[in-house]
Amino acid sequence: MDSDRDKASAAVPLRTKNAAPVSSASEVDDKWKQKLEELQVALRASEAQQASLRQQLEEAQTRAETLNRSNDEAHLLVADLRHQLDSEQAVRTGAEAELANLRSAQSTNEAVTLVQQREIQALNQKLREQSSSIDRERQLLSEGREIRDLIAARNLHIVDVYDTDSHGKTSPAFGRVFYTEGKSLVFYAYDLSTQHPESNKYAFYVWGKRDGAPQMAKNLGALAKDDPAQKRWVLTITDPSVLAEIDSVFVTLEPSGRTGERPSGKRLLTAFLGTAANHP
């Protein structure tokens, strides 16, 4: 009995000892399974992460390629802009050089033009002087012929004219008339009064009339200054029809350009032309 009991007791521990390893193996399997699942989860997560990273890498590579292309395009654009800038700079440099040449040419032309203008002015002045000299020569020749004709006239009247006041005092002004019957009349006046300071507003006019009609005075024109140094004025009449209507002349001081049909100033230097010729 004891041996059976001992055998039984001995058998029990043996089952207990054999049961413990079986329980540990199950736990190990569970742990391995759990670990395996964890590793599988981690692996899947890693694979997902890798897939995400690969996608990000591809996207990054795509962006990098895009950026590289953009960078290349930017470089090309910058190079093109620099080329355009260099071209524009070259054009500007050429334009500035051309402008400088034009300004230099303009300055030269202006200088030449100024010299030419001065030469033209000098030539014009010389021409005016020559023309004036020719006019004077023509006038002298004409006057010379007139004087010769006047002196040689067969019916020449030479009349010296003076004015006297009521006391018999002779006025400083006097005149000399050269009258060729039916042909010409030359009236010289000397030392006429210059008491009017604004002489351009007044002028000495010569009037002609016929003795039978004293109120019908005819304006023959204004005396012109012939020689200021000698205080001499002159008027020449060469119209035979006018000379046929008068037999005396006289002078008055009138406003310039406003003479009426009749004289209004005081009569000066009256000369009668109706006498016989005194220098036949």
Rosetta blueprint (number, residue, H / E / L):
1 M L
2 D H
3 S H
4 D H
5 R H
6 D H
7 K H
8 A H
9 S H
10 A H
11 A H
12 V H
13 P H
14 L H
15 R H
16 T H
17 K H
18 N H
19 A H
20 A H
21 P H
22 V H
23 S H
24 S H
25 A H
26 S H
27 E H
28 V H
29 D H
30 D H
31 K H
32 W H
33 K H
34 Q H
35 K H
36 L H
37 E H
38 E H
39 L H
40 Q H
41 V H
42 A H
43 L H
44 R H
45 A H
46 S H
47 E H
48 A H
49 Q H
50 Q H
51 A H
52 S H
53 L H
54 R H
55 Q H
56 Q H
57 L H
58 E H
59 E H
60 A H
61 Q H
62 T H
63 R H
64 A H
65 E H
66 T H
67 L H
68 N H
69 R H
70 S H
71 N H
72 D H
73 E H
74 A H
75 H H
76 L H
77 L H
78 V H
79 A H
80 D H
81 L H
82 R H
83 H H
84 Q H
85 L H
86 D H
87 S H
88 E H
89 Q H
90 A H
91 V H
92 R H
93 T H
94 G H
95 A H
96 E H
97 A H
98 E H
99 L H
100 A H
101 N H
102 L H
103 R H
104 S H
105 A H
106 Q H
107 S H
108 T H
109 N H
110 E H
111 A H
112 V H
113 T H
114 L H
115 V H
116 Q H
117 Q H
118 R H
119 E H
120 I H
121 Q H
122 A H
123 L H
124 N H
125 Q H
126 K H
127 L H
128 R H
129 E H
130 Q H
131 S H
132 S H
133 S H
134 I H
135 D H
136 R H
137 E H
138 R H
139 Q H
140 L H
141 L H
142 S H
143 E H
144 G H
145 R H
146 E H
147 I H
148 R H
149 D H
150 L H
151 I H
152 A H
153 A L
154 R L
155 N L
156 L E
157 H E
158 I E
159 V E
160 D E
161 V E
162 Y E
163 D E
164 T E
165 D L
166 S L
167 H L
168 G L
169 K L
170 T E
171 S E
172 P E
173 A E
174 F E
175 G E
176 R E
177 V E
178 F E
179 Y E
180 T E
181 E L
182 G L
183 K L
184 S E
185 L E
186 V E
187 F E
188 Y E
189 A E
190 Y E
191 D L
192 L L
193 S L
194 T L
195 Q L
196 H L
197 P L
198 E L
199 S H
200 N H
201 K H
202 Y E
203 A E
204 F E
205 Y E
206 V E
207 W E
208 G E
209 K E
210 R E
211 D L
212 G L
213 A E
214 P E
215 Q E
216 M E
217 A E
218 K E
219 N E
220 L E
221 G E
222 A E
223 L L
224 A E
225 K E
226 D E
227 D E
228 P H
229 A H
230 Q H
231 K L
232 R E
233 W E
234 V E
235 L E
236 T E
237 I E
238 T L
239 D L
240 P H
241 S H
242 V H
243 L H
244 A L
245 E L
246 I L
247 D L
248 S E
249 V E
250 F E
251 V E
252 T E
253 L E
254 E E
255 P E
256 S L
257 G L
258 R L
259 T L
260 G L
261 E L
262 R L
263 P L
264 S L
265 G L
266 K L
267 R L
268 L E
269 L E
270 T E
271 A E
272 F E
273 L L
274 G L
275 T L
276 A L
277 A L
278 N L
279 H E
280 P L
